[in-house]
Amino acid sequence: MLQFLESATIALQAVWANKIRSLLTVLGNIVAVTSIIAVVSLVQGLNAGVKDAFTSTAGADAFSVQQRGIALTNDDVTRQQTNPRISLDEAAAIRSYGGGIGLVMAEADTSTDVKYGSLSLDSITIRGVSKEFNGLPTTNIDRGRLITSTEFDGGRNVTVLGSDTADRLFGPIDPLDKIVVIQGAHFQVVGVAVAKGAVLGQSQDEFAVVPLVAFRRVVGTAPSLQLTVLPTEGHSVPAAMDDATIAMRIQRRLRPRQLDNFGVVSSGAFLALYEQATAGLFAILIGVVSLSLVVGGIVIMNIMLMVVTERTREIGLRKSLGARRRDILWQILTESVTLSTFGGLLGTGLGFAVAIGISKVSPLPAVVEPWSVVLGIGMTAVVGLFFGLYPALQAAALDPIEALRRE
């Protein structure tokens, strides 16, 4: 350990004594690590954003029963086009099947204008939901109250607005008890939901929630139903998904050999599909960026060979005073690793700065993971070790007498 610290000190002194040359030597490493750290941080941020988008509506343990499932082939797309629509009777069938189903919420949605006075907002998501909406773990009210069970059952024209919708429509005015117009019908605002923020630049708070009965009366029955299902406490999501599948097959009287004519999809399935689709792309991107590390390593090897040539007499003197081959080998390797790691440290800091800067001026989020710091510094240390080995062997093989004779 003492020998390593001594060699590292000598290496740092050499770096400081030749600042410009050292900076140019590790420039390739700095650029490579900056690119890698920036890409990794943005990819991690993107993954986190996608995960939040899938789980923010109903929670991580929820899954959905839809008219169509995930289609992986053209045959799947063709077959699912004839799937029957989801009905409220099927929602009731799932609720009553087994003890693993805790909550089943029916929902339909559409995009339309929402008006207040002379102000109109375009393309606001209108969600018609059943009363189970109040039981979702993600249902939180910032102001006002939730829609009551009586209002759900009677299809009253009441609504809970998303925070962005409320702010844009009413500004500093209190929105509670105000009347907004949706599809020509008047709805009383009874609450404003807690803000969820944006994912990839898309607001999650541009919506209006209304009772499903009122939604179908105003919008019509054209939008297909989707069922959001939560398992009971202590039951796993896969087991609850199996229960929902069996209940749907029984309700639709499907024979054992008939394929499901509906989709049962969890947020985990969407995330797995997303990761499968993007993993190869991200790996290629990181691989291409990492090629600059090889270029940086070659530059370090050339510089270290030059350093060995410049310090031939010093190496010969050290050998004549008793330094062993491994001592010389260790010294040159330590200098190479120190020089390369120095570039890695600078690149790591710049990479984080670039990623955070991009996240500030674009919808792409950035997440700084501790393991990415280890990745950036560790990669440069390995590059310094690998490309410094040949110059170190050359230095260790020098004959002390011949080395002392050189001018």
VOMI-590441 format. One record per residue (C-alpha): y, z, x. Coordinates in steps of 0.2 Angstrom, whole numbers, plus 5000, padded with zeros to 4 digits. Layout:
residues N
YZX
...
end
This chain:
residues 407
500050005000
501250045014
500849885023
501249795007
502849875004
503349845022
502949655020
503849645004
505349725012
505349595026
505149455013
506649515003
507649525019
507149345022
507649295004
509349385006
509649305023
509349135016
510049144999
510448964995
508748905002
507849034993
508648994977
508248804979
506448854984
506148944968
507148834957
505648744950
504848914946
506448974937
506548814927
504648824923
504649004918
506248994908
505448854898
503848944895
504649104890
505849014879
504448914870
503249064869
504649174861
505149034849
503349004844
503049194841
504549204831
504049044821
502249124818
503049284812
504249194801
502849094793
501849254791
503249344782
503449194771
501649204765
501649384762
503349424756
503049364738
501649484733
501049574749
499849554763
498249604752
498649484738
497849314734
498149184721
497049084709
497848914707
497448754698
497048674715
496448754731
496748704749
496248514751
495648474769
495048294765
495548144754
493948184744
494548354740
496248294735
495448164723
494248294716
495548424712
496748304703
495648334687
495548524688
496048604672
497648714671
497548904673
497648994657
498149164651
496349194644
495749164662
496949294668
496249414656
494449374661
494849414679
495649584674
494149634665
492849584678
492249714689
493149864697
493849774712
495249694703
496849804702
498149684696
498249504689
500049434687
500249264679
501749164685
502548994682
504048924691
505248784691
506948734699
508448714689
510348764687
510948934684
512748954676
513949094674
515549044666
516148884675
515148914690
513448824692
512148844706
510948704709
509048714712
508748894709
506948944707
506649014690
505049124690
504249164673
503049314676
501949434666
502349614666
501149654681
502649584691
503249764691
501749824699
501849714715
502249814731
503549684735
504549714719
506049814723
507649834714
509349854723
510449874707
510049894689
508249904683
506649804681
506149714665
505349834653
503549804646
504249784629
505449644635
503949564644
502849564628
504249514616
504949374628
506649444628
507949334637
508349454651
508249414670
508249494687
509149394700
508849374718
510249454729
510949284735
510949214718
511949364711
513149364726
513549174724
513649184705
514649344703
515449384720
516249554719
515949564701
514549684695
513249564688
512349694677
512349654659
513249484662
512549334653
511949184663
511349014656
509648944661
509048784654
510348804640
509748974635
510749134638
509949274648
510649454651
510549514669
509749684670
509449694688
509649624706
508249624718
508249694736
508749564748
507249494758
508249384770
507849204776
506349124784
506648974795
508348954788
507748954769
508349104759
507049204750
508349274738
508849124728
507849154712
507949224694
506449314687
506149304668
504749354656
503449224656
503549214637
505349174638
505049054652
503848954642
504948954627
506448894637
505748784650
504148734641
502248744646
502248594658
502348704674
500648764679
500148944679
499649034695
498849204695
499249334709
497849454711
497849624720
496249714724
496049904719
496250034732
494750044743
494149864739
494349724752
495149564748
493649454751
492649564738
494049544726
494149354729
492249344725
492549444709
493949324704
492949174708
491449234698
492549274683
493349104683
491649014684
490949124670
492549084659
492448904663
490548894660
490248814677
488348784681
487748854698
487748684706
489448634700
490948654712
492448764708
493748674698
495048794704
495748874720
495649054726
496749064741
497349214751
498849224763
497649244777
496849074773
498548984773
498949074790
497249014797
497648844792
499348844799
498748914816
497348784816
498548644814
499848704826
498748794840
498348624848
500148574848
500848734855
499448734869
499948554874
501748604874
501448754885
500348644896
501648514899
502948644903
501748734915
501648574926
503348614933
502548774940
501448664950
502948564957
503748734961
502248794970
502148634980
503948664985
503548844990
502148785001
503248665010
504548795013
503248925019
502548795031
504348765038
504548955039
502948965049
503648835061
505248925063
504449095066
503049025078
503749135092
503849285081
502049265076
501549245093
502449395099
501649505085
499949445089
500249475108
500749655103
499049685093
499349605076
497749545069
497449385060
497349475043
499049555047
499849385049
498949315034
499549465023
501349455029
501549265025
500549285008
501649435003
503249335007
502649184997
502149294982
503849394983
504849234984
503849154969
503949314959
505849324962
505949154954
504849224940
505949374936
507549254935
506649134924
505949274913
507749334910
508449164907
507049114896
507349264884
509249224885
508849034880
507649084866
508949214858
510349084860
509348954851
508949084837
510749114835
511248934832
509748874823
508548934809
507148954822
506849144825
506349214842
505249364846
505149444863
503449504866
503049624881
501549524885
502649364888
503549464902
501849494910
501449314908
502949244916
502949364931
501049354933
501049164933
502349154946
501349284957
499749184955
500749024960
501449104975
499749174980
498849004978
500148894986
500549025000
498749035006
498748875016
500348915026
499649095028
498049025036
499048905047
500049055053
498549165056
497649025066
499049015078
498649045096
499749185103
499949105120
500348925113
501549005100
502549105114
502748945124
503648855109
505448835110
end
